[in-house]
Amino acid sequence: MQVLLLAPGSRGDVAPAARIGADLSAEGHSVTIVAHADFADAVSDAGCRHAAFQEPMEPAVLPTNAAAGVRTHLAQLRRYMQAGAEAALGASAGAEVVLTNPIAPYGHDIAEALGAPSAETHLQPAPPSREYPPMTASALRLGGLGNLLAGRLAGRMPAPYDPAVDWVRSELGLPREPRRTAQRRRLRAGMPLHHGISEVLLPRPRDWPAQATMDGCWWPLVPRDWAPPQELSRFLEAGPAPVLVTLGSVAVGAQAAQAIAAAVSREPQRFVLQGSGWDRLLGSDLLRTEEDRVCVAGDVPHEWLLPRVSAVVHQAGAGVTAASLRAGVPSVPVPLHTDQHFWARRLITLGAAGETLRARSMSPDVVVRALAHLRSDASFRLRAEAGARLLENAERAAAAQTSSGQAPGTARIREWVHGLDG
């Protein structure tokens, strides 16, 4: 079948979508992935066609005034969503099934015009529930009823992709329809809601609708020809397992990064710093003089790197949260926005993290204390390792129920698409 897979967002959104695309392609389907031009390699490695767009997600310069900065950021997000919608519409000819993600609901409108089925793919729990707040406000603790009401209210709030939805419907000659009204209509019709989440990380909420499934993790692909950088391999082999600091492809915030950088310069441990800008924050002189203790790494697969470190400081996105547990490595979460607070709390509940650090008020002392806490209490690693075994057992059980060699996490999506083809 001709599959249109919408994956606007950061690398953390694109990598799981590429896994879905690769597994569908391996079963003979033709998959087009709509994603930003920065992720051409990820789409190519998945064996999928790339419908790219160029508009950046974040503005090049933010005004110093806070209110003006928010307006500028939202305006850029709307341009980003519009560019994604234009790329999706341009790539939609002949599509027989459409898979959307949370910031690409216009995919359902494209499917409607094509007379094709559509489904949602989520990396965060999506339906309103008593068991968690809406992901846009996941730092809040509202109680069961408060979570449910806030989740329903969040679905009614204006979103940066609403103008793109309206534009797509207009371009396709569809009647204007509020996004929330369309969502209710599709849910009543049984539209599937796939979640790339393991029940080890989050037990399936008891009040979910029947069509909402926990599929298991959609692990990123490791390119067949990938090899670790020699400098990083030598560093890892030269001493004790280091602490990994990885703050994602979207900046965690200047204050948090600077606090971590200052803590690294004071800590006796070895560190791998993943991402750009660390040379500027730490200073090239320090990196040269501390080359036996600090190594800066680029885009290295977490599947390979995380089992080789002693702990990980991360932004608590869905992907790195799952990957750290899979590796049995304890965490220091530094959440900043949306679902990151939720996943940080899940790691603490599982006993695989000691505390959450507040990105906007971090200091070097706070970072040093958090790392010392992990070092001094072996129970964090023991519980992380226990979580890793549970994940492995769950995936082994799921794999036993599939006949193909593809990752078990994508099995439900593949079965749904296959059923449409049959």
C-alpha positions, 0 to 999 in steps of 0.5 A: 500500500501507499502509506503517507507518514507524517512526522513533523517535529524534532529528531525525537519525533522523526526517529520513531516514525522512521522505525515505523516506516522501515518496518512497513517498507520491509513488508512491501509497502511504499512509505513517504515520510513528511519530515523536516529537511534536517532529517533526510538521512533518517528517512533515507536509512529507513528506505522511505521517500522523503517529503521535506520542508525547510521552515525551522521550528524555532525563530532565529532571534527571539525578542528580549521582551518575554511577551514579544518572545512568546508571540514570535515563537508561536508565529514561527510555530504556525509557519512551521506547521503550515510548511509541514501541511504543504509538504504533506498535501504535496506528497499525498497523491495516491496515498491509501493510508495516512498515519499522523502524529500529534502536531499533524492532525491535518493528515486526517483531513487529507485522508478524508479527501482521499477516501483513505483510512487514517490513524494516529501515532503517539509517543505520549499518552494522548486521550484525556484520562484521570491517570495523567494531566494533558501533556502540554501541562504535564508539570501539574498535579491535578488529581484524577478528576482534575486530570480528566477535566484538564485533558478535555479542556486542552483538546478545545484550546487553540493550537499552532496547527489549527490554521494549517488544518483550516488551510488543508480543508479549504485547499481540498474543498472540505467544509470547515470543521473545528478540530475538536468536532472532527476528532470526536467524529473520528473517535466515534468511528473507531480511528486507531490511536497507536502509542509507541510506549511500553506498559513497563514505562506506563501501564495502560490507563484504565479509562482509555477508549478501546481503540487506544493501544500501547504498542511497545517502544518504536526504537530508532534505527541504527544505520547498517554502516554506522560505526562509533567515532574512534575518539569516542571509542578510545575515550570509553575504553580508557577509563571507568564508565562516564556520565552521559549528558544529552539534552536533545535536539531542542535546547533545554535552556541556557541556564540549565546548560551552563549549570551542567557545564560548570558542574562538569568542570568541578566533578571528578567523574568522566563525562560524555557530552552529547550535542552541539555548543559544549565547546563554547560553554566549557571553553576549548582550553578546558576540553583540551586539558581535560581530554582524559575526563571529558569527551564531546560526542555528536549524533551517536545512537543511544542503543550503542552509547547508553549501555556504556555509561554509568548514568545519564543527565537528560531532558526526559523526552519520551525516547531518551527516557525509554532508552535509559531504562532499556540500558538499565542506567539511572537518570538525572532528568532535566525536564523543561516543557510538555511531556518531559515532566511526565516522563521524569516522574515516571522514572522516579516512580520506577526508582530509576531516577533520584530527583528532577532538576528544575531547568530554569533554576539550576545551579552547578551545586544542584547538579553536583549533588544530584550526581553524588546522590546517584553514586552513593545509592546503588538502588537506583542502578538496581531498579533501572536494571530491573526495569531493563529486564522487564522491558526485555521480557515484554519485548520477547513476549511480543516478538514471540507473537509475531511471525516477521523479523521486524521490531515487535513495537510496530506489529499493531500498526503493521497488522492494521495496514495489512488488514486494510490491504487484504 
